[in-house]
Protein backbone atom coordinates (compact mmCIF):
# COMPACT_ATOMS: atom_id res chain seq x y z
CA UNK A 1 0.00 0.00 0.00
CA UNK A 2 1.36 3.43 -0.98
CA UNK A 3 0.40 6.19 1.39
CA UNK A 4 1.53 9.15 3.50
CA UNK A 5 0.45 9.98 7.03
CA UNK A 6 1.01 13.46 8.43
CA UNK A 7 2.36 13.26 11.97
CA UNK A 8 1.00 15.53 14.70
CA UNK A 9 3.57 18.36 14.82
CA UNK A 10 5.98 15.85 13.35
CA UNK A 11 7.17 14.20 10.14
CA UNK A 12 5.43 12.50 7.24
CA UNK A 13 5.30 8.71 7.57
CA UNK A 14 5.70 7.29 4.06
CA UNK A 15 4.95 3.73 2.96
CA UNK A 16 5.35 2.03 -0.38
CA UNK A 17 6.67 5.06 -2.28
CA UNK A 18 10.03 5.47 -3.95
CA UNK A 19 11.98 8.63 -3.15
CA UNK A 20 13.88 10.63 -5.77
CA UNK A 21 15.60 14.00 -6.06
CA UNK A 22 14.28 16.61 -8.48
CA UNK A 23 15.78 19.89 -9.68
CA UNK A 24 13.89 22.69 -11.41
CA UNK A 25 15.74 24.21 -14.36
CA UNK A 26 14.05 27.57 -14.89
CA UNK A 27 13.81 29.44 -18.18
CA UNK A 28 11.82 32.43 -19.43
CA UNK A 29 10.57 30.20 -22.24
CA UNK A 30 7.96 27.87 -20.71
CA UNK A 31 8.76 25.19 -23.26
CA UNK A 32 12.38 25.11 -22.04
CA UNK A 33 11.69 25.08 -18.30
CA UNK A 34 11.79 21.55 -16.98
CA UNK A 35 12.31 19.15 -14.10
CA UNK A 36 15.55 17.21 -14.08
CA UNK A 37 15.48 13.91 -12.22
CA UNK A 38 18.35 13.11 -9.92
CA UNK A 39 19.31 9.90 -8.21
CA UNK A 40 16.99 7.66 -6.27
CA UNK A 41 17.34 8.15 -2.52
CA UNK A 42 18.06 5.01 -0.54
CA UNK A 43 15.50 4.81 2.28
CA UNK A 44 16.59 1.43 3.63
CA UNK A 45 18.67 2.93 6.42
CA UNK A 46 15.73 5.07 7.60
CA UNK A 47 12.86 2.60 7.25
CA UNK A 48 11.39 0.31 9.88
CA UNK A 49 10.74 -3.40 9.38
CA UNK A 50 7.51 -2.63 7.53
CA UNK A 51 9.23 -0.24 5.12
CA UNK A 52 7.91 3.00 6.61
CA UNK A 53 10.29 5.96 6.54
CA UNK A 54 9.86 9.46 7.93
CA UNK A 55 10.37 12.72 6.05
CA UNK A 56 11.09 16.02 7.79
CA UNK A 57 8.40 18.68 7.58
CA UNK A 58 9.67 21.19 10.15
CA UNK A 59 12.60 22.23 7.94
CA UNK A 60 15.20 21.85 10.68
CA UNK A 61 16.46 18.29 10.27
CA UNK A 62 20.20 17.93 9.80
CA UNK A 63 19.56 14.73 7.87
CA UNK A 64 17.18 16.10 5.22
CA UNK A 65 14.98 14.86 3.73
CA UNK A 66 14.64 12.45 6.64
CA UNK A 67 13.41 13.41 10.10
CA UNK A 68 15.97 13.53 12.90
CA UNK A 69 13.68 14.66 15.71
CA UNK A 70 14.33 18.40 15.45
CA UNK A 71 10.58 19.09 15.32
CA UNK A 72 10.50 18.38 19.05
CA UNK A 73 13.40 20.64 20.01
CA UNK A 74 12.27 23.61 17.89
CA UNK A 75 8.64 23.40 19.02
CA UNK A 76 7.31 22.89 15.52
CA UNK A 77 3.61 23.65 15.08
CA UNK A 78 2.41 21.50 12.21
CA UNK A 79 -1.30 22.21 12.60
CA UNK A 80 -3.06 21.63 9.30
CA UNK A 81 -4.82 24.68 7.91
CA UNK A 82 -5.57 23.51 4.36
CA UNK A 83 -9.19 23.32 3.27
CA UNK A 84 -10.57 19.79 3.28
CA UNK A 85 -13.03 20.17 0.40
CA UNK A 86 -12.38 18.69 -3.02
CA UNK A 87 -10.37 20.57 -5.62
CA UNK A 88 -13.16 21.29 -8.07
CA UNK A 89 -15.50 22.75 -5.47
CA UNK A 90 -12.84 25.36 -4.63
CA UNK A 91 -11.44 26.05 -8.08
CA UNK A 92 -11.86 29.15 -10.18
CA UNK A 93 -13.11 28.05 -13.60
CA UNK A 94 -11.63 29.71 -16.69
CA UNK A 95 -13.17 28.55 -19.98
CA UNK A 96 -11.26 28.98 -23.23
CA UNK A 97 -11.52 27.81 -26.82
CA UNK A 98 -11.85 24.02 -26.46
CA UNK A 99 -10.28 23.97 -23.01
CA UNK A 100 -11.26 24.76 -19.42
CA UNK A 101 -8.56 25.70 -16.92
CA UNK A 102 -9.19 25.47 -13.19
CA UNK A 103 -7.16 27.21 -10.52
CA UNK A 104 -6.86 26.94 -6.73
CA UNK A 105 -4.34 29.63 -5.74
CA UNK A 106 -3.80 28.37 -2.20
CA UNK A 107 -2.16 25.22 -3.61
CA UNK A 108 0.40 27.13 -5.72
CA UNK A 109 4.03 26.39 -4.84
CA UNK A 110 5.39 29.13 -7.17
CA UNK A 111 7.50 26.95 -9.47
CA UNK A 112 6.83 29.43 -12.28
CA UNK A 113 5.60 27.13 -15.06
CA UNK A 114 2.44 29.24 -15.44
CA UNK A 115 4.17 32.47 -16.50
CA UNK A 116 6.62 33.59 -19.13
CA UNK A 117 7.90 36.91 -20.39
CA UNK A 118 4.92 39.07 -21.26
CA UNK A 119 2.11 36.61 -20.61
CA UNK A 120 0.72 33.88 -18.36
CA UNK A 121 -1.83 31.07 -18.26
CA UNK A 122 -4.65 33.37 -17.12
CA UNK A 123 -4.20 35.55 -20.19
CA UNK A 124 -3.43 32.72 -22.59
CA UNK A 125 -6.66 30.82 -21.85
CA UNK A 126 -8.64 33.69 -23.42
CA UNK A 127 -6.74 33.40 -26.71
CA UNK A 128 -8.23 31.97 -29.89
CA UNK A 129 -4.77 31.18 -31.28
CA UNK A 130 -4.31 27.37 -31.34
CA UNK A 131 -0.54 27.70 -30.91
CA UNK A 132 -0.93 29.87 -27.81
CA UNK A 133 -3.44 27.44 -26.34
CA UNK A 134 -1.18 24.48 -27.08
CA UNK A 135 1.70 26.20 -25.25
CA UNK A 136 -0.64 26.98 -22.37
CA UNK A 137 -1.70 23.34 -22.12
CA UNK A 138 1.94 22.27 -21.79
CA UNK A 139 2.49 24.87 -19.07
CA UNK A 140 -0.55 23.72 -17.09
CA UNK A 141 0.50 20.08 -17.39
CA UNK A 142 3.81 20.89 -15.68
CA UNK A 143 2.26 22.66 -12.68
CA UNK A 144 3.76 20.55 -9.86
CA UNK A 145 1.13 21.20 -7.21
CA UNK A 146 -1.89 20.68 -9.46
CA UNK A 147 -3.08 24.16 -8.51
CA UNK A 148 -3.75 24.49 -12.23
CA UNK A 149 -5.56 21.77 -14.14
CA UNK A 150 -7.20 21.50 -17.54
CA UNK A 151 -10.13 19.72 -19.11
CA UNK A 152 -11.67 19.65 -22.56
CA UNK A 153 -14.98 21.00 -21.25
CA UNK A 154 -16.69 22.19 -18.07
CA UNK A 155 -18.04 18.70 -17.37
CA UNK A 156 -15.03 16.82 -18.71
CA UNK A 157 -12.46 14.93 -16.66
CA UNK A 158 -9.10 16.56 -16.04
CA UNK A 159 -6.54 15.92 -18.75
CA UNK A 160 -3.54 14.84 -16.69
CA UNK A 161 0.00 13.74 -17.54
CA UNK A 162 0.90 10.15 -16.72
CA UNK A 163 3.12 10.34 -13.64
CA UNK A 164 4.76 7.63 -11.51
CA UNK A 165 3.49 7.07 -7.99
CA UNK A 166 6.37 8.37 -5.88
CA UNK A 167 7.71 11.21 -3.75
CA UNK A 168 10.25 13.62 -5.24
CA UNK A 169 12.40 15.87 -3.07
CA UNK A 170 12.59 19.21 -4.87
CA UNK A 171 15.89 21.02 -4.30
CA UNK A 172 15.27 23.81 -1.76
CA UNK A 173 11.55 23.23 -2.20
CA UNK A 174 8.66 20.92 -1.29
CA UNK A 175 7.95 17.24 -1.64
CA UNK A 176 6.29 16.57 -5.00
CA UNK A 177 3.89 13.65 -4.62
CA UNK A 178 2.69 12.19 -7.90
CA UNK A 179 0.57 9.35 -9.19
CA UNK A 180 -2.35 9.55 -6.78
CA UNK A 181 -0.85 8.39 -3.48
CA UNK A 182 -3.18 8.72 -0.51
CA UNK A 183 -2.47 11.31 2.18
CA UNK A 184 -4.03 11.29 5.64
CA UNK A 185 -3.90 14.39 7.80
CA UNK A 186 -2.83 14.25 11.44
CA UNK A 187 -6.44 14.93 12.43
CA UNK A 188 -7.43 11.70 10.66
CA UNK A 189 -9.12 13.32 7.68
CA UNK A 190 -8.07 12.07 4.26
CA UNK A 191 -6.82 14.54 1.68
CA UNK A 192 -8.26 14.28 -1.78
CA UNK A 193 -6.01 11.92 -3.74
CA UNK A 194 -4.71 13.76 -6.80
CA UNK A 195 -2.19 13.13 -9.56
CA UNK A 196 -0.01 16.11 -8.52
CA UNK A 197 0.44 17.47 -5.00
CA UNK A 198 3.20 19.38 -3.20
CA UNK A 199 3.74 18.97 0.54
CA UNK A 200 5.51 21.55 2.69
CA UNK A 201 8.93 20.58 4.03
CA UNK A 202 10.26 23.99 5.13
CA UNK A 203 7.75 24.21 8.00
CA UNK A 204 6.56 27.71 7.11
CA UNK A 205 3.55 27.08 4.87
CA UNK A 206 0.30 28.67 5.96
CA UNK A 207 -1.60 25.97 4.08
CA UNK A 208 -0.20 22.87 5.80
CA UNK A 209 0.27 20.12 4.90
CA UNK A 210 0.52 21.59 1.40
CA UNK A 211 3.22 23.91 0.12
CA UNK A 212 2.29 27.56 -0.45
CA UNK A 213 5.65 28.79 -1.72
CA UNK A 214 6.92 29.94 1.68
CA UNK A 215 10.21 28.08 1.19
CA UNK A 216 11.29 30.75 -1.28
CA UNK A 217 10.25 33.60 1.02
CA UNK A 218 12.22 32.28 3.99
CA UNK A 219 15.24 31.20 1.93
CA UNK A 220 14.92 27.51 2.73
CA UNK A 221 17.94 25.41 1.71
CA UNK A 222 18.64 21.71 1.96
CA UNK A 223 22.28 21.71 0.96
CA UNK A 224 24.40 19.12 2.69
CA UNK A 225 21.43 16.85 3.25
CA UNK A 226 21.47 13.06 3.24
C-alpha positions as CSV (number, residue, x, y, z in Angstrom):
1,X,0.0,0.0,0.0
2,X,1.4,3.4,-1.0
3,X,0.4,6.2,1.4
4,X,1.5,9.1,3.5
5,X,0.5,10.0,7.0
6,X,1.0,13.5,8.4
7,X,2.4,13.3,12.0
8,X,1.0,15.5,14.7
9,X,3.6,18.4,14.8
10,X,6.0,15.8,13.3
11,X,7.2,14.2,10.1
12,X,5.4,12.5,7.2
13,X,5.3,8.7,7.6
14,X,5.7,7.3,4.1
15,X,4.9,3.7,3.0
16,X,5.4,2.0,-0.4
17,X,6.7,5.1,-2.3
18,X,10.0,5.5,-3.9
19,X,12.0,8.6,-3.1
20,X,13.9,10.6,-5.8
21,X,15.6,14.0,-6.1
22,X,14.3,16.6,-8.5
23,X,15.8,19.9,-9.7
24,X,13.9,22.7,-11.4
25,X,15.7,24.2,-14.4
26,X,14.0,27.6,-14.9
27,X,13.8,29.4,-18.2
28,X,11.8,32.4,-19.4
29,X,10.6,30.2,-22.2
30,X,8.0,27.9,-20.7
31,X,8.8,25.2,-23.3
32,X,12.4,25.1,-22.0
33,X,11.7,25.1,-18.3
34,X,11.8,21.5,-17.0
35,X,12.3,19.1,-14.1
36,X,15.6,17.2,-14.1
37,X,15.5,13.9,-12.2
38,X,18.3,13.1,-9.9
39,X,19.3,9.9,-8.2
40,X,17.0,7.7,-6.3
41,X,17.3,8.1,-2.5
42,X,18.1,5.0,-0.5
43,X,15.5,4.8,2.3
44,X,16.6,1.4,3.6
45,X,18.7,2.9,6.4
46,X,15.7,5.1,7.6
47,X,12.9,2.6,7.3
48,X,11.4,0.3,9.9
49,X,10.7,-3.4,9.4
50,X,7.5,-2.6,7.5
51,X,9.2,-0.2,5.1
52,X,7.9,3.0,6.6
53,X,10.3,6.0,6.5
54,X,9.9,9.5,7.9
55,X,10.4,12.7,6.1
56,X,11.1,16.0,7.8
57,X,8.4,18.7,7.6
58,X,9.7,21.2,10.1
59,X,12.6,22.2,7.9
60,X,15.2,21.8,10.7
61,X,16.5,18.3,10.3
62,X,20.2,17.9,9.8
63,X,19.6,14.7,7.9
64,X,17.2,16.1,5.2
65,X,15.0,14.9,3.7
66,X,14.6,12.5,6.6
67,X,13.4,13.4,10.1
68,X,16.0,13.5,12.9
69,X,13.7,14.7,15.7
70,X,14.3,18.4,15.5
71,X,10.6,19.1,15.3
72,X,10.5,18.4,19.0
73,X,13.4,20.6,20.0
74,X,12.3,23.6,17.9
75,X,8.6,23.4,19.0
76,X,7.3,22.9,15.5
77,X,3.6,23.7,15.1
78,X,2.4,21.5,12.2
79,X,-1.3,22.2,12.6
80,X,-3.1,21.6,9.3
81,X,-4.8,24.7,7.9
82,X,-5.6,23.5,4.4
83,X,-9.2,23.3,3.3
84,X,-10.6,19.8,3.3
85,X,-13.0,20.2,0.4
86,X,-12.4,18.7,-3.0
87,X,-10.4,20.6,-5.6
88,X,-13.2,21.3,-8.1
89,X,-15.5,22.8,-5.5
90,X,-12.8,25.4,-4.6
91,X,-11.4,26.0,-8.1
92,X,-11.9,29.2,-10.2
93,X,-13.1,28.0,-13.6
94,X,-11.6,29.7,-16.7
95,X,-13.2,28.5,-20.0
96,X,-11.3,29.0,-23.2
97,X,-11.5,27.8,-26.8
98,X,-11.9,24.0,-26.5
99,X,-10.3,24.0,-23.0
100,X,-11.3,24.8,-19.4
101,X,-8.6,25.7,-16.9
102,X,-9.2,25.5,-13.2
103,X,-7.2,27.2,-10.5
104,X,-6.9,26.9,-6.7
105,X,-4.3,29.6,-5.7
106,X,-3.8,28.4,-2.2
107,X,-2.2,25.2,-3.6
108,X,0.4,27.1,-5.7
109,X,4.0,26.4,-4.8
110,X,5.4,29.1,-7.2
111,X,7.5,27.0,-9.5
112,X,6.8,29.4,-12.3
113,X,5.6,27.1,-15.1
114,X,2.4,29.2,-15.4
115,X,4.2,32.5,-16.5
116,X,6.6,33.6,-19.1
117,X,7.9,36.9,-20.4
118,X,4.9,39.1,-21.3
119,X,2.1,36.6,-20.6
120,X,0.7,33.9,-18.4
121,X,-1.8,31.1,-18.3
122,X,-4.7,33.4,-17.1
123,X,-4.2,35.6,-20.2
124,X,-3.4,32.7,-22.6
125,X,-6.7,30.8,-21.9
126,X,-8.6,33.7,-23.4
127,X,-6.7,33.4,-26.7
128,X,-8.2,32.0,-29.9
129,X,-4.8,31.2,-31.3
130,X,-4.3,27.4,-31.3
131,X,-0.5,27.7,-30.9
132,X,-0.9,29.9,-27.8
133,X,-3.4,27.4,-26.3
134,X,-1.2,24.5,-27.1
135,X,1.7,26.2,-25.3
136,X,-0.6,27.0,-22.4
137,X,-1.7,23.3,-22.1
138,X,1.9,22.3,-21.8
139,X,2.5,24.9,-19.1
140,X,-0.5,23.7,-17.1
141,X,0.5,20.1,-17.4
142,X,3.8,20.9,-15.7
143,X,2.3,22.7,-12.7
144,X,3.8,20.6,-9.9
145,X,1.1,21.2,-7.2
146,X,-1.9,20.7,-9.5
147,X,-3.1,24.2,-8.5
148,X,-3.8,24.5,-12.2
149,X,-5.6,21.8,-14.1
150,X,-7.2,21.5,-17.5
151,X,-10.1,19.7,-19.1
152,X,-11.7,19.6,-22.6
153,X,-15.0,21.0,-21.2
154,X,-16.7,22.2,-18.1
155,X,-18.0,18.7,-17.4
156,X,-15.0,16.8,-18.7
157,X,-12.5,14.9,-16.7
158,X,-9.1,16.6,-16.0
159,X,-6.5,15.9,-18.7
160,X,-3.5,14.8,-16.7
161,X,0.0,13.7,-17.5
162,X,0.9,10.1,-16.7
163,X,3.1,10.3,-13.6
164,X,4.8,7.6,-11.5
165,X,3.5,7.1,-8.0
166,X,6.4,8.4,-5.9
167,X,7.7,11.2,-3.8
168,X,10.2,13.6,-5.2
169,X,12.4,15.9,-3.1
170,X,12.6,19.2,-4.9
171,X,15.9,21.0,-4.3
172,X,15.3,23.8,-1.8
173,X,11.5,23.2,-2.2
174,X,8.7,20.9,-1.3
175,X,7.9,17.2,-1.6
176,X,6.3,16.6,-5.0
177,X,3.9,13.7,-4.6
178,X,2.7,12.2,-7.9
179,X,0.6,9.4,-9.2
180,X,-2.3,9.6,-6.8
181,X,-0.8,8.4,-3.5
182,X,-3.2,8.7,-0.5
183,X,-2.5,11.3,2.2
184,X,-4.0,11.3,5.6
185,X,-3.9,14.4,7.8
186,X,-2.8,14.3,11.4
187,X,-6.4,14.9,12.4
188,X,-7.4,11.7,10.7
189,X,-9.1,13.3,7.7
190,X,-8.1,12.1,4.3
191,X,-6.8,14.5,1.7
192,X,-8.3,14.3,-1.8
193,X,-6.0,11.9,-3.7
194,X,-4.7,13.8,-6.8
195,X,-2.2,13.1,-9.6
196,X,0.0,16.1,-8.5
197,X,0.4,17.5,-5.0
198,X,3.2,19.4,-3.2
199,X,3.7,19.0,0.5
200,X,5.5,21.6,2.7
201,X,8.9,20.6,4.0
202,X,10.3,24.0,5.1
203,X,7.8,24.2,8.0
204,X,6.6,27.7,7.1
205,X,3.5,27.1,4.9
206,X,0.3,28.7,6.0
207,X,-1.6,26.0,4.1
208,X,-0.2,22.9,5.8
209,X,0.3,20.1,4.9
210,X,0.5,21.6,1.4
211,X,3.2,23.9,0.1
212,X,2.3,27.6,-0.4
213,X,5.7,28.8,-1.7
214,X,6.9,29.9,1.7
215,X,10.2,28.1,1.2
216,X,11.3,30.8,-1.3
217,X,10.2,33.6,1.0
218,X,12.2,32.3,4.0
219,X,15.2,31.2,1.9
220,X,14.9,27.5,2.7
221,X,17.9,25.4,1.7
222,X,18.6,21.7,2.0
223,X,22.3,21.7,1.0
224,X,24.4,19.1,2.7
225,X,21.4,16.8,3.3
226,X,21.5,13.1,3.2
